[in-house]
Amino acid sequence: MKTELSRFRVKPGKSEKVDEWMAFLSEHMADVLLTLDQENMYVESIFRDHRDGYEYLYWFSIQGDHGAEVEDSDHWIDKQHLAYWEECVDKSYPPADLTTEVVMIPSAIRAQMKD
């Protein structure tokens, strides 16, 4: 099982497109949740932050082993998600993977995760 928190910078001028992207994911949550199962993803949350004149998106996830990659998905929701990603995420800024120090998951919940 892996627990991750990664930061990605948004391209300048794409804030409204990010608004649209996040609304899209929220409005199609039933389909989003179907694809998470293929990825063996237990939790995935997106956070947003503005600092030093830039906008950032942070992805927090808890994922089991041997999940499918979103890039390999044929599901329409993943294709649209990746199209937003391509339009909004600044690839000239290297993503930052924050270091996991402690993971606190109660044993009753951990037992439900199929590692």
N, C-alpha and C positions, 0 to 999 in steps of 0.2 A: 504494500500500500504506500502511496506517496501523497504527501501534503505539500502544496506549493502555493506561493504568492509571487506573482510576476507583475512588473510594471512596464507599460507600453506608452509611448508618447503619441498623441493625436496630431495628425497633420494640421498645420495652421489653416484656419478657415473652415474646418470640418466639424465644428461643435454642433451645428444644427443637424448635420448628417448623423452624428453620434446620438443625438436626441431621438432621431428617427429609428436608428438601429436598436436602441434600448427599448423603445416603444414596440417595435416589431417583435423582439424577443418576448416581451411581457404579454403582448396580444396573442402570441402563438405558443404559449407555455405548454399546452398539452403535447404539441409536436416536438418541442424542445426536449421535454422530459422523456419522450420515446427514444430520442437519439442518445441521451445520456446513458441509457441502459446498455446500448451497444459499446459505448466507451468505457463501461464499467466505472462510471463516474458517480460517486455518492453525493458529492456536494460541489456545486460550481456557482460562484457569486462574482459579480463584476462591480467594482467600486470606481468612483470617479473623483478626480482631484485636480485642482488648479494651483500651480506654484511656479514662481519665477517666470511668469508670463507664458507658461505652457499648460496645456491640459494633458492629463494622464488617465489611462484606464489601468486598473489593477484587477488581475484575475486571481481569485482564491479557489483552490480546488482540493478535494480529497478523492483520490482515484485508486481503485484496485488494480492489481496487476493484469496484464494481457488484454487491456481494453483496445478497441479499434481507434484509429486516429481519425479525427474529424475530417481531415483532408481526403481520406479514403471513402467517405460516406457518399452514397448515392441519394440520400434523402434530400428533398427540396429545401427543407428548413436549413440544413447545413450548407447547402450551396449558396443560399441567400446570406447566411451568416458570414461565410467566407468572402462574399462579394463586398459586404459592408466592411469587413476587415481590410481588404485590399484598398478600398477607397479611403479609409479613415486612419489606419495605423501608419505612423511614420517609420519606414524601414531604415532611414538614415540614422535613426537613434537606436542604439543597441538596447534590446530589452534587458531589464534588470530582474534577476531571480533572487529574491530575498532569501536569506538563510533561515531554515527551519531550526528553531532551538528546542521547542517542547511541543508535543502534540497531546492534547488532553481530550480523550474520547472515553466516556464511561463504558465499562465492560459490556453492559447490556446492549449498547448500540454497536460497539465493535464486533460483537458476536453475530450481528445481522449482516455484517459486511463480508462478502464472499471473496476473500483475498486470494 
